[in-house]
Amino acid sequence: MRKGIAMNMGTHQAHHAHHGHGGAAVEGLQIAKDGYVLVPETLRLTAGEEVDYRFRILGKDGVPLTAFAETHEKKIHLIVARRDLTGFWHLHPAELGDGVWTVRLHLPEAGEYRVFADFWPDGAEKGLTLGADLAVAGAYEPRPVPLPADVFEIDGYEVGIKGELRPEETNQLVLAVHRDGEPVTDLQPYLGAYGHLVTLRLGDLAYVHVHPDGAPGDGETQPGPEIAFQAHVPGPGTYRLFLDFKHEDVVRTAQFTLVAE
């Protein structure tokens, strides 16, 4: 969820360097960083209920932050993930005023979750991601992380992945979307890109968000079936990768497990 099409090219490139193209930028491990603080107003909910999840982000002066640069067409992107990384939601909260943000949240299963607020303060040199825990009450059943697999199937689509993750290196990952065995060549732009990839490390939930090479409308990038990413992970471990892609007006999420050694 980094610098969108509306930003100038220099800023866009700088933002990509911040999130994986030029170094192992680890985000989401802290609730406060660089003078900014994530302040959740919703700390606990019950499995199966739908609630308004509310939060604020305080600036360096302790006052709620209200000025944001848009990153991929949104001021704030909110990622919610189960701590065992078997559940993932990419949401876009709305402003209520006075620095308060809200989003409808429905988590069907109990457990421990992590919430990531991904944003870029207006005028700042870089964006950042703050994280906070969220408890969901109910009967909790932990699940193992799915084993690595080259293909993920969802709603009749097959999404394949090629590439490896090597710590402290820039890794090319190529994901390809097919439906019923045929390549999908008319992917739709979603938030200014043909795909969005979030990477989380099992254990500490280190967060890395990268975007694909090229952009819709640049005269070179094709709308499928392949989406290429340059990913840089901070160290060894088991990573879960979540790819959002849009086709026929529906956004779907493919999930993968990769091990970096």
Buried (B, 14 or more C-beta within 10 A) or exposed (E): BBBBBEBEEEBBBBBBBBBBBBEBBBBBBBBEBEEBBBBBEBEEBEBEEEBEBBBBBBBEEEEBBBEBBBBBBBBBBBBBBBBBBBBBBBBBBEEEEEBBBBBEBEBEBBBEBBBBBBBBBEEBEBBBBBBBBBEBEBEEEEEEEEEEEEEBEEEEBBBBBEBEBBBEEEBEBBBBBBBEEEEBEEBBBBBBBBBBBBBBBBEEBBBBBBBBBBBBEEEEBEBBBBBBBBBBBBEBBBBBBBBBBBBEEEEBBBBBBBEBE
